[in-house]
């Protein structure tokens, strides 16, 4: 199998920059009006996927997350 990475030009990380803004609605919060961690993780996953797709020019998926502390 041919090594396809030889045909791919390196890209600077700045080409993959993504920024997202979300409005926290009451349905996104707990009983003391703090944003729920699961909702934050969902938003992080979306913007990370956008950045990864821009960088790799391929379909991407989140396979795992090592650690998140709230």
C-alpha positions in Angstrom: 0.0 0.0 0.0 1.3 3.4 -1.0 2.0 5.9 1.8 -0.5 8.6 1.1 1.0 11.0 3.5 3.8 11.8 1.0 1.2 13.5 -1.2 -0.2 15.7 1.5 1.2 19.2 2.1 1.6 20.2 5.8 -0.9 22.8 7.0 -0.5 25.3 9.8 -2.9 24.9 12.7 -4.3 28.3 12.1 -6.0 27.0 8.9 -8.1 24.8 11.1 -9.1 27.4 13.6 -12.8 27.2 14.6 -14.8 29.3 17.0 -18.4 28.7 18.1 -20.8 30.8 20.1 -23.8 29.2 21.9 -26.5 30.8 23.9 -27.1 29.0 27.3 -30.8 28.5 27.7 -32.6 27.5 30.9 -33.0 24.0 29.5 -29.2 23.7 29.4 -28.8 24.4 33.1 -29.2 22.5 36.3 -31.2 23.5 39.4 -28.7 26.2 40.4 -28.5 27.6 36.8 -25.1 26.3 36.0 -24.5 24.9 32.5 -24.7 21.1 32.5 -21.4 19.4 31.7 -22.9 17.1 29.1 -24.1 20.1 27.1 -20.7 21.7 27.3 -19.0 18.5 26.1 -21.5 18.3 23.2 -20.6 21.8 22.1 -16.8 21.0 22.5 -17.3 17.9 20.4 -19.0 19.9 17.6 -16.3 22.6 17.3 -13.5 20.0 17.6 -15.0 18.0 14.7 -15.2 21.2 12.6 -11.6 22.0 13.3 -10.4 18.4 12.7 -12.3 18.2 9.4 -10.8 21.4 8.2 -7.3 20.2 9.1 -7.6 16.7 7.7 -10.0 17.3 4.8 -11.6 13.9 5.9 -14.6 12.7 7.8 -13.8 12.6 11.5 -15.4 11.1 14.6 -14.6 11.4 18.3 -13.3 8.1 19.5 -12.5 9.0 23.1 -11.8 11.8 25.5 -9.0 11.2 28.0 -10.1 13.5 30.8 -12.5 16.4 31.5 -12.9 17.8 35.0 -15.7 20.2 36.0 
